[in-house]
Amino acid sequence: MKNRREFFKSAAAFGVLGATGLPLRTAAGTAAAISAAGDDRHYWVSVTEKIARPVLENLARRELKMKMPVEEQPGAKRAGYAHLEAFGRLLCGLAPWLALENLAGGELKLQQEFLRLAQSSLDAATDPGSPDFMNFTTDGQPLVDTAFLAQGILRAPKVLWEPLEPRVKKQVVAALKSSRKISTPTGNNWVMFAAMIEAALLEFGEPTLPERLEDGVRKMLGWYAGDGAYGDGEFFHFDYYNSFVIHPMLVEVLQTLAKHDAQFSVALKMILQRAKRYAEIQERLIAPDGTFPSLGRSTTYRFGAFQTLALVALRRELSEKIKPAQVRCALTAVIHKMIEAPGTFDADGWLQIGFCGHQPALGENYISTGSLYLCSVSLLPLGLPPGYEFWNAPAEKWTSQKLWSGENLFADHALTDTRNAPLPTLSR
């Protein structure tokens, strides 16, 4: 790929940017105008609209439960959880873009439309009188997606928290607190869901429960396996949960704790170093053609598998071995492969179960239509300004492309840290 123009010419030849390859439902044609511009950022924004519009439009109208299909394994009975899954996970990925200032043109119009829809959706999802009031308390699954919802708000408090009416803020806090009725499994990554919710409550000025906040983080740190990876409980799992949950939530929970008590800064620095290494590994997993290994459970979250890489890029903390432009190009290639696969969306624009297209057998019994919206978390770099190097630097080969084309690169080496930094209890 010599430059972005060449990339998009070849992409268009396969229907990537044509109306048949990516049908766009627009407000005043904004996304169509964006796509016509032909660069990576414009493509990412058009993908964001394609994924997000059905969820946000219907929820803002309080019609999500009426309109969203719930695809699932036979007898899985996921309808009671799917709507919070879709909204919480989607907001988690969109939040940095919704908060970005100084956009212009069609992207600004689309961003402001989606921000209004997201704010209305927060009301619709947490208002007990709403037909779309969501399940924050029944069974275990709501703990997961209340956490993603909390994480999304924490990623953009200036637009997703501060401007909310006092009534809506009370609803959101009540919804987060109500999830405390769900006991926290202490033997796997679920400890981070309870911690994430408590971190949001801390940021919103509410009292927190140390057994769900600091104790959960201690548990997770105790499962560190080395070289930037954590076990999912006592044992290491060869899947993408280090990216789906563990690294992003550790970083953002510790960041919130350190904001309120500087004693947590040492631990934050440590977990950021590990996240940076894991992001480096993730970039190397993307093959020259934009494919990556389908490993372990929850592969139907598609390119959500690269949340840690996307988050580290958003934070401008990539390893010096990785140029931002190569991450942009690598992720763009992955998104193209997956979003354009026939069957990714149904006829009404809702995501369908699959890794590359519609592959319902890949969905575990906890997977439903709502679960799939975790793919949005790899779109986090849209929160970087268009003028930043990630977006405006010339196209760059990513690591596997360089290696397989014969470039003479330095060898890769493991991160050798072994000792956890001490984790205090928040000064209350």
Secondary structure, DSSP 8 states (H G I E B T S, - for coil): --SHHHHHHHHHHTTSSSTTTS----STTHHHHHHHH-SHHHHHHHHHHHHHHHHHHHHHTT-HHHH----BSTT---TTTHHHHHHHHHHHHHHHHHH--S--HHHHHHHHHHHHHHHHHHHHHH-TTSTT---SSSSSHHHHHHHHHHHHHHH-HHHHTTTS-HHHHHHHHHHHHHGGGS---SSSTTHHHHHHHHHHHHHTT----TTTTHHHHHHHHHTEEETTEE-SSSS--SSSHIIIIIHHHHHHHHHHHHHH-GGGHHHHHHHHHHHHHHHHHHHHHS-TTS-----SS-GGGGGGGGHHHHHHHHTT---TTS-HHHHHHHHHHHHHHHHTSTTSB-TTS-B-S-SSS--GGG--TT-BGGGGGGGGGGGGGGGS-TTSHHHHS-----HHHHHHTT----------------------
